[in-house]
């Protein structure tokens, strides 16, 4: 199975800008373990000048105003509340939109549902002290809407990855 990427976007970044880099990760060769694919992807992004930190089998890479998070496919599918039987169309990629409060998570989740999204996991407290919910959009793309107090947002909406070596 392929590993997976959770891409945290702010309001000014374009997912298309990162398509080439993401394709490299998604087309990783068969026969490698999730850990090998995560390390391979981490090395690739570091060659782009994007430094990463690994915490509990998750690599956090700060790339300008976004955070690119590399995580095992099975773990992400479970977190998203999506079946990953390889026949349902789960792409192994989830987009995450970080917001400033739990109330904002609920507001975005409600707006998504009104717009036709399918909730795959209702908003709830997370194991990391945050609050998040998941949905799929009209094209089946998985989205996480999250309030993550440990990842502060700047006034322009860009995310900050904390220095995990200090925790």
WOSULDA-V396400 format. One record per residue. D_CENTER is the distance of its C-alpha to the mean C-alpha in Angstrom with 2 decimals. Layout:
D_CENTER  D_CENTER
//
This chain:
17.48  14.84  11.99  8.49  5.72  2.00  4.09  5.56  8.92  12.26  15.10  16.76  14.38  14.66  12.12  15.37  15.92  13.42  14.56  16.93  14.69  12.11  15.26  16.47  13.66  13.97  17.73  18.08  21.45  22.42  24.03  21.61  19.99  16.27  17.22  19.06  16.32  13.88  16.87  17.76  14.48  14.66  18.28  17.60  15.36  17.92  20.60  19.07  19.67  16.14  16.65  14.38  14.96  14.62  14.69  15.27  14.04  10.69  10.82  9.76  11.03  12.40  13.31  15.51  14.06  10.37  8.15  6.79  5.60  7.69  8.35  11.11  10.98  13.28  11.45  8.25  10.94  12.87  10.36  9.87  13.66  13.98  16.70  16.01  19.63  19.08  21.25  19.24  17.26  13.79  12.43  10.04  7.19  5.04  5.09  4.94  8.48  9.95  13.64  16.73  17.99  17.88  20.29  18.05  15.34  18.33  19.59  16.55  16.30  20.06  19.99  17.51  19.88  22.85  21.50  21.27  17.76  17.77  16.38  15.00  14.69  16.59  15.60  16.80  16.92  14.38  15.56  14.41  16.56  14.29  14.28  11.74  12.25  10.86  12.73  13.31  14.95  18.37  17.27  15.23  11.72  9.27  8.07  7.20  9.83  10.09  12.95  12.38  15.86  15.14  12.99  15.67  15.59  18.44  20.86  19.32  15.88  14.39  12.39  14.12  12.97  15.91  18.24  17.69  21.08  22.81  21.68
//
